[in-house]
Amino acid sequence: MQIQGDNWVVILFMIVVAFFMGMLLLTLNQIVAPSRPSAMKSAPYESGVPDVKAVKPSFTPRYYIVAMLFVVFDLEVVFLYPWAVSFDYLGLFGFVDMVIFLGLLLIGYIYAWKKGALEWV
């Protein structure tokens, strides 16, 4: 499937319009939005007690490891779908490549499992 030159013009036009729309909205926000900071607006408002120390997020590194593992195995599906669609065209070469790819992912999954990265305790 070849994309004709006219289609590229439409895509370029949409990108330019989206860029200028974003710039227009940011500019209008700076012009129209009221900005009157005061001590009252800066005061704590939920409990009435000022913060004693800076609040640090309570996420452990394990949370980020699980998130990265989710992204890695989610990307597996992104590669599996086009492969499945063109399976007949790729033949044995495509099958062997996908088996190698899935094997590498399986090795990574087993490694993460053995290291305890999938435990949520």
Backbone bond lengths (Angstrom), bond angles and torsions (degrees), N, CA, C in turn:
res aa  C-N    CA-C-N  psi(-1)  N-CA   C-N-CA  omega(-1)  CA-C   N-CA-C  phi
1 M - - - 1.442 - - 1.518 109.21 -
2 Q 1.278 117.55 117.76 1.459 124.13 -177.69 1.523 109.03 -100.22
3 I 1.320 116.56 132.63 1.463 120.28 176.82 1.524 107.73 -87.72
4 Q 1.311 115.38 126.08 1.462 120.99 -178.77 1.524 109.97 -75.17
5 G 1.326 116.64 161.74 1.458 122.09 -179.24 1.516 112.91 -61.84
6 D 1.335 118.17 -32.47 1.455 120.96 -179.94 1.528 111.37 -65.40
7 N 1.326 117.06 -34.30 1.460 119.80 179.60 1.523 111.60 -66.63
8 W 1.313 117.32 -35.73 1.460 120.81 177.77 1.519 111.17 -65.59
9 V 1.319 117.14 -34.26 1.457 120.51 178.15 1.526 110.10 -64.65
10 V 1.321 116.78 -40.54 1.465 120.78 179.01 1.531 110.19 -65.46
11 I 1.320 117.12 -43.06 1.467 120.78 179.35 1.521 110.40 -64.13
12 L 1.318 117.43 -44.44 1.464 121.15 177.67 1.528 110.48 -61.96
13 F 1.328 117.30 -41.47 1.458 120.99 178.53 1.528 110.72 -61.45
14 M 1.338 117.38 -42.34 1.463 120.55 -179.95 1.528 111.33 -65.34
15 I 1.321 117.58 -38.32 1.464 120.93 178.33 1.520 110.37 -65.40
16 V 1.329 116.86 -44.17 1.471 120.80 -179.63 1.529 110.27 -64.45
17 V 1.330 117.20 -43.99 1.464 120.50 179.68 1.524 110.65 -63.52
18 A 1.328 118.16 -42.29 1.464 121.25 179.12 1.525 110.78 -63.09
19 F 1.322 117.52 -40.88 1.459 120.86 179.07 1.526 110.85 -63.53
20 F 1.320 116.88 -48.79 1.458 119.77 -178.22 1.526 112.06 -69.19
21 M 1.324 118.27 -30.68 1.462 120.33 175.67 1.526 110.32 -65.82
22 G 1.312 116.91 -42.53 1.459 120.44 176.83 1.516 112.04 -62.58
23 M 1.318 116.67 -44.30 1.466 120.25 178.53 1.532 111.31 -64.00
24 L 1.326 115.96 -39.80 1.468 120.16 178.43 1.523 111.07 -62.45
25 L 1.328 117.81 -44.96 1.453 120.76 -179.46 1.525 111.92 -66.69
26 L 1.328 117.75 -39.17 1.466 119.95 176.52 1.525 111.52 -64.26
27 T 1.322 116.57 -40.68 1.462 120.79 179.55 1.528 110.63 -66.68
28 L 1.325 117.40 -44.07 1.462 120.57 178.21 1.526 111.22 -62.08
29 N 1.313 117.12 -36.43 1.455 120.10 177.91 1.525 110.79 -63.11
30 Q 1.304 118.31 -41.93 1.463 121.36 178.94 1.528 111.73 -66.24
31 I 1.331 116.70 -33.63 1.466 120.62 -177.02 1.529 111.04 -80.67
32 V 1.321 117.49 -46.11 1.458 121.75 -169.66 1.535 113.35 -88.67
33 A 1.301 118.85 -34.74 1.468 121.64 -172.84 1.527 111.01 -66.72
34 P 1.343 117.26 134.07 1.469 119.32 177.72 1.525 110.71 -73.92
35 S 1.302 115.89 141.07 1.456 120.96 179.77 1.518 108.20 -137.00
36 R 1.326 115.64 94.36 1.457 121.28 178.69 1.525 108.91 -131.05
37 P 1.342 118.64 77.68 1.464 119.62 -179.23 1.530 111.07 -67.84
38 S 1.324 114.95 145.56 1.463 120.05 176.96 1.526 108.19 -146.85
39 A 1.328 115.11 170.41 1.471 119.61 179.37 1.518 110.61 -66.81
40 M 1.316 116.92 -33.63 1.458 120.68 -179.62 1.534 111.06 -66.14
41 K 1.323 116.22 -40.02 1.463 119.31 179.61 1.525 111.99 -70.39
42 S 1.324 117.50 -25.78 1.459 121.49 -178.85 1.521 112.99 -87.21
43 A 1.321 118.10 -6.32 1.462 121.88 -177.85 1.526 110.58 -73.79
44 P 1.351 117.82 154.59 1.463 120.14 176.69 1.526 109.91 -64.04
45 Y 1.320 116.40 143.74 1.465 118.85 -173.15 1.514 113.99 -125.32
46 E 1.315 120.43 -14.27 1.466 119.02 -176.00 1.520 111.90 -83.91
47 S 1.327 117.80 -58.20 1.457 119.34 -177.53 1.522 111.76 -105.96
48 G 1.311 117.51 -12.66 1.451 120.51 -178.51 1.512 112.93 84.70
49 V 1.337 117.47 -3.26 1.452 121.55 -179.63 1.522 108.60 -102.18
50 P 1.331 117.96 124.75 1.472 119.09 179.00 1.530 111.08 -64.22
51 D 1.325 115.97 152.57 1.463 121.07 178.19 1.520 109.85 -66.72
52 V 1.330 115.33 133.57 1.450 120.51 178.27 1.525 110.27 -84.58
53 K 1.316 115.82 -41.64 1.456 120.90 179.08 1.524 108.40 -140.44
54 A 1.298 115.73 165.47 1.455 120.62 179.38 1.527 109.65 -66.54
55 V 1.302 115.77 137.81 1.461 120.74 -179.50 1.523 109.06 -84.53
56 K 1.328 115.52 125.16 1.458 120.12 176.94 1.520 108.65 -102.54
57 P 1.320 117.11 142.18 1.473 117.67 177.72 1.528 110.73 -64.99
58 S 1.326 115.48 147.59 1.453 119.73 -175.31 1.527 112.44 -97.61
59 F 1.326 117.34 28.86 1.455 120.26 177.97 1.519 109.73 -83.47
60 T 1.308 115.75 131.30 1.460 120.07 177.03 1.528 109.01 -86.53
61 P 1.321 117.84 162.42 1.468 119.86 176.47 1.528 112.58 -59.42
62 R 1.324 117.40 -26.47 1.465 121.01 179.03 1.535 110.68 -61.63
63 Y 1.314 116.75 -34.63 1.468 121.08 177.98 1.533 110.37 -59.84
64 Y 1.325 116.80 -44.01 1.458 120.79 -179.23 1.527 111.67 -71.01
65 I 1.320 117.28 -33.81 1.464 120.41 177.59 1.526 110.14 -64.78
66 V 1.323 116.58 -44.05 1.466 120.00 178.47 1.525 109.99 -64.36
67 A 1.332 117.14 -38.77 1.465 120.13 178.44 1.528 111.06 -63.80
68 M 1.332 117.51 -41.78 1.467 120.01 178.69 1.529 110.92 -66.83
69 L 1.315 116.89 -38.92 1.469 119.50 176.81 1.523 110.75 -63.43
70 F 1.318 117.18 -38.64 1.459 119.99 177.22 1.519 110.44 -61.75
71 V 1.327 117.32 -43.41 1.467 120.58 179.63 1.523 110.65 -63.07
72 V 1.324 117.25 -43.36 1.468 120.69 -179.46 1.521 110.66 -61.31
73 F 1.317 117.56 -47.23 1.459 119.71 -177.37 1.526 111.65 -77.92
74 D 1.312 117.88 -19.79 1.460 120.48 173.37 1.530 109.83 -73.94
75 L 1.319 117.13 -36.14 1.460 120.54 176.82 1.520 111.67 -66.57
76 E 1.315 116.16 -23.99 1.461 119.53 176.52 1.527 109.96 -58.85
77 V 1.308 116.67 -41.35 1.467 120.87 179.96 1.525 110.24 -65.97
78 V 1.321 117.04 -35.90 1.463 120.68 178.94 1.521 110.62 -62.09
79 F 1.317 117.55 -35.02 1.461 120.56 178.46 1.531 112.33 -83.48
80 L 1.320 117.23 -27.16 1.461 120.06 -178.52 1.526 112.58 -72.72
81 Y 1.314 117.62 -35.62 1.465 119.85 -175.44 1.531 112.62 -64.51
82 P 1.343 120.21 -51.79 1.468 118.34 178.32 1.528 112.51 -63.47
83 W 1.324 116.86 -33.30 1.464 119.98 178.01 1.522 110.02 -64.13
84 A 1.331 117.07 -42.76 1.465 120.22 -179.40 1.526 111.28 -66.88
85 V 1.327 116.97 -34.90 1.466 120.38 -179.67 1.527 110.71 -67.76
86 S 1.329 116.78 -40.05 1.467 120.29 -177.22 1.534 112.00 -103.90
87 F 1.314 117.35 28.67 1.460 121.34 -177.13 1.522 112.05 -60.66
88 D 1.329 118.29 -43.54 1.464 121.11 -179.03 1.525 111.51 -64.47
89 Y 1.305 117.41 -36.72 1.461 121.78 -178.30 1.532 111.27 -71.44
90 L 1.333 117.34 -37.34 1.462 120.87 -176.10 1.525 113.00 -76.19
91 G 1.300 117.11 -33.78 1.456 120.70 177.44 1.514 113.03 71.12
92 L 1.328 114.98 -150.35 1.460 121.79 -175.79 1.529 111.40 -66.45
93 F 1.328 117.20 -35.95 1.470 120.78 179.83 1.533 110.51 -60.46
94 G 1.328 116.87 -46.19 1.458 120.49 178.57 1.515 112.31 -65.33
95 F 1.332 116.40 -36.21 1.462 120.19 178.71 1.524 111.04 -64.87
96 V 1.342 116.60 -45.72 1.471 120.48 -179.95 1.520 110.39 -64.21
97 D 1.325 117.53 -41.58 1.464 119.92 177.70 1.524 111.68 -60.64
98 M 1.329 116.66 -41.93 1.467 119.45 -179.35 1.516 111.07 -70.00
99 V 1.321 118.33 -34.92 1.465 120.50 176.85 1.529 109.58 -64.45
100 I 1.323 117.56 -41.21 1.473 120.78 176.76 1.524 110.31 -62.78
101 F 1.328 117.23 -44.88 1.463 122.20 179.47 1.527 110.66 -60.36
102 L 1.328 116.97 -47.56 1.458 120.18 179.66 1.530 111.44 -67.43
103 G 1.323 116.83 -33.07 1.459 119.87 176.06 1.520 111.92 -63.78
104 L 1.324 116.42 -43.02 1.467 119.66 177.22 1.528 111.09 -63.60
105 L 1.317 116.78 -40.51 1.466 119.23 176.95 1.524 111.36 -65.36
106 L 1.314 116.91 -37.97 1.459 120.40 178.03 1.527 111.10 -65.03
107 I 1.315 117.02 -39.49 1.468 120.52 176.80 1.527 109.97 -62.52
108 G 1.324 117.15 -43.14 1.465 120.57 177.40 1.517 112.44 -63.87
109 Y 1.326 116.29 -39.31 1.460 120.74 178.72 1.525 111.12 -65.02
110 I 1.321 116.72 -44.40 1.464 120.82 178.95 1.523 110.50 -63.99
111 Y 1.336 116.69 -40.47 1.471 120.76 178.01 1.526 110.65 -61.17
112 A 1.340 116.68 -46.44 1.467 120.27 179.54 1.521 110.83 -64.45
113 W 1.315 117.34 -36.88 1.459 121.58 179.53 1.522 110.49 -66.00
114 K 1.353 117.07 -45.35 1.462 121.35 -179.10 1.526 111.76 -65.66
115 K 1.338 116.86 -34.49 1.470 120.61 179.56 1.520 112.72 -77.17
116 G 1.335 117.01 -10.28 1.463 120.59 178.70 1.517 113.76 84.76
117 A 1.328 117.31 18.13 1.460 120.06 -178.52 1.520 111.65 -72.32
118 L 1.316 118.02 -16.94 1.458 120.90 -179.35 1.522 112.58 -94.97
119 E 1.320 117.65 -2.49 1.464 121.42 177.26 1.521 109.16 -81.64
120 W 1.326 116.26 135.02 1.453 119.75 -176.33 1.531 109.56 -113.70
121 V 1.318 116.38 55.68 1.454 120.76 -178.22 1.497 110.36 -119.80
